[in-house]
Amino acid sequence: MNLKARFDCKQGAVRSVKFNKNGEYCITCGSDKTVKLWNPYRQSLLQTYSGHSQEVLSADCSQDHSFICSGAADKAIFYTDVSSAKIVRKYRGHVGRVNCVRFNWDESNVIVSGSIDGKIKLWDLRSNSYECVQEIDDCKDSVTCIDLNAYQLLASCLDKKTRLYDIRAGRMECDYMGDPVTCSFLSKGFLS
């Protein structure tokens, strides 16, 4: 396997690259308003997903690899079937661009989104409602990155803070970093 391989995604500016859970495939998000599914080791395009009206900023793969969620500058979150490339659901609720989206850690039945509006929203895929089931509004500026595991949600924010939410205990720990935080991740295997 050539780990130094480079290829042109033909998406304009590539805003995000994310590997699926087992590392066999990756998805890229582009300023051309698309998400593309790749076999990066063969440099082959498998599928293109479209529908957003502005550049796509973030995407994630479900645990079973059958769905993709994406967030874009058009303030929308799409839930898309991988094999058919059909958009199953469109969620709207943020008042600014959606910077980051993630499926919940274990079952991929909730999409977590973070936006320039400073809000984190949770969308229940099992519900018939298009409204978010929870909104977290602790951030005072743009939410730039979300990471999570079975019990914790970590949010990075341009207000110079990271916030770690403990879902089991219902508490939040906030760390002041001194500079705007564009990205942070939970350590793998760390559960408090």
MOKAUR-V602574 format. One record per residue. RES is the residue in one letter. SS is DSSP state (H for helix, E for strand, - for the rest). OMEGA is omega in radians with two decimals (999 if undefined). Layout:
# MOKAUR-V602574
res->RES ss->SS omega->OMEGA
res->RES ss->SS omega->OMEGA
This chain:
# MOKAUR-V602574
res->M ss->- omega->3.14
res->N ss->- omega->-3.10
res->L ss->- omega->3.13
res->K ss->- omega->-3.12
res->A ss->- omega->3.06
res->R ss->- omega->3.07
res->F ss->- omega->-3.11
res->D ss->- omega->-3.14
res->C ss->- omega->-3.12
res->K ss->- omega->3.13
res->Q ss->- omega->-3.00
res->G ss->- omega->3.07
res->A ss->- omega->3.09
res->V ss->E omega->-3.05
res->R ss->E omega->-3.11
res->S ss->E omega->3.02
res->V ss->E omega->-3.11
res->K ss->E omega->3.05
res->F ss->E omega->3.04
res->N ss->- omega->-2.98
res->K ss->- omega->-3.13
res->N ss->- omega->3.03
res->G ss->- omega->-3.12
res->E ss->- omega->-3.09
res->Y ss->- omega->3.04
res->C ss->E omega->3.06
res->I ss->E omega->3.09
res->T ss->E omega->3.14
res->C ss->E omega->-3.03
res->G ss->E omega->3.06
res->S ss->- omega->3.09
res->D ss->- omega->3.06
res->K ss->- omega->-3.12
res->T ss->- omega->2.91
res->V ss->E omega->3.13
res->K ss->E omega->3.10
res->L ss->E omega->-3.04
res->W ss->E omega->2.75
res->N ss->E omega->-3.02
res->P ss->- omega->-3.11
res->Y ss->- omega->3.07
res->R ss->- omega->-3.09
res->Q ss->- omega->-3.10
res->S ss->E omega->3.09
res->L ss->E omega->-3.12
res->L ss->E omega->-3.09
res->Q ss->E omega->3.03
res->T ss->E omega->-3.13
res->Y ss->E omega->-3.11
res->S ss->- omega->3.12
res->G ss->- omega->3.09
res->H ss->- omega->-3.12
res->S ss->- omega->3.06
res->Q ss->- omega->-3.04
res->E ss->- omega->3.12
res->V ss->E omega->-3.03
res->L ss->E omega->-3.07
res->S ss->E omega->3.07
res->A ss->E omega->3.11
res->D ss->E omega->3.11
res->C ss->E omega->3.08
res->S ss->- omega->-3.10
res->Q ss->- omega->-3.12
res->D ss->- omega->3.08
res->H ss->- omega->-3.08
res->S ss->- omega->3.14
res->F ss->E omega->3.05
res->I ss->E omega->2.94
res->C ss->E omega->-3.13
res->S ss->E omega->3.09
res->G ss->E omega->-3.00
res->A ss->E omega->3.09
res->A ss->- omega->3.11
res->D ss->- omega->3.09
res->K ss->- omega->-3.06
res->A ss->E omega->3.01
res->I ss->E omega->3.12
res->F ss->E omega->3.04
res->Y ss->E omega->-2.92
res->T ss->E omega->3.06
res->D ss->E omega->-3.06
res->V ss->- omega->-3.01
res->S ss->- omega->-3.10
res->S ss->- omega->-3.08
res->A ss->- omega->3.12
res->K ss->- omega->3.06
res->I ss->E omega->-3.12
res->V ss->E omega->-3.12
res->R ss->E omega->3.00
res->K ss->E omega->3.12
res->Y ss->E omega->3.06
res->R ss->E omega->-3.13
res->G ss->- omega->3.07
res->H ss->- omega->3.12
res->V ss->- omega->3.08
res->G ss->- omega->-3.10
res->R ss->- omega->3.13
res->V ss->E omega->-3.07
res->N ss->E omega->-3.03
res->C ss->E omega->3.06
res->V ss->E omega->3.08
res->R ss->E omega->2.93
res->F ss->E omega->3.04
res->N ss->- omega->-2.87
res->W ss->- omega->-2.96
res->D ss->- omega->-3.00
res->E ss->- omega->-3.09
res->S ss->- omega->3.11
res->N ss->- omega->3.06
res->V ss->E omega->3.00
res->I ss->E omega->3.07
res->V ss->E omega->-3.12
res->S ss->E omega->3.07
res->G ss->E omega->-2.97
res->S ss->E omega->3.03
res->I ss->- omega->3.12
res->D ss->- omega->3.11
res->G ss->- omega->-3.09
res->K ss->- omega->2.96
res->I ss->E omega->-3.11
res->K ss->E omega->3.10
res->L ss->E omega->-3.07
res->W ss->E omega->-3.10
res->D ss->E omega->-3.10
res->L ss->- omega->3.13
res->R ss->- omega->-3.08
res->S ss->- omega->3.04
res->N ss->- omega->-3.11
res->S ss->- omega->3.06
res->Y ss->- omega->3.09
res->E ss->- omega->3.09
res->C ss->- omega->-3.13
res->V ss->- omega->3.08
res->Q ss->E omega->3.07
res->E ss->E omega->3.09
res->I ss->E omega->-3.06
res->D ss->- omega->3.12
res->D ss->- omega->-3.05
res->C ss->- omega->-3.11
res->K ss->- omega->3.12
res->D ss->- omega->-3.06
res->S ss->- omega->3.00
res->V ss->E omega->-3.01
res->T ss->E omega->-3.07
res->C ss->E omega->3.07
res->I ss->E omega->2.99
res->D ss->E omega->3.14
res->L ss->E omega->2.99
res->N ss->- omega->-3.04
res->A ss->- omega->-3.02
res->Y ss->- omega->-3.03
res->Q ss->E omega->3.03
res->L ss->E omega->3.13
res->L ss->E omega->3.14
res->A ss->E omega->3.04
res->S ss->E omega->-3.03
res->C ss->E omega->3.10
res->L ss->- omega->3.06
res->D ss->- omega->3.07
res->K ss->- omega->-3.11
res->K ss->E omega->2.88
res->T ss->E omega->3.13
res->R ss->E omega->3.13
res->L ss->E omega->3.14
res->Y ss->E omega->3.05
res->D ss->E omega->-3.04
res->I ss->- omega->-3.13
res->R ss->- omega->-3.06
res->A ss->- omega->-3.13
res->G ss->- omega->3.13
res->R ss->E omega->-3.12
res->M ss->E omega->3.02
res->E ss->E omega->-3.09
res->C ss->E omega->3.10
res->D ss->E omega->3.07
res->Y ss->E omega->-3.05
res->M ss->- omega->3.10
res->G ss->- omega->3.11
res->D ss->- omega->3.07
res->P ss->- omega->-3.10
res->V ss->- omega->-3.12
res->T ss->- omega->-3.07
res->C ss->- omega->3.00
res->S ss->- omega->-3.09
res->F ss->- omega->3.04
res->L ss->- omega->3.07
res->S ss->- omega->3.14
res->K ss->- omega->3.14
res->G ss->- omega->-3.13
res->F ss->- omega->3.01
res->L ss->- omega->3.14
res->S ss->- omega->999
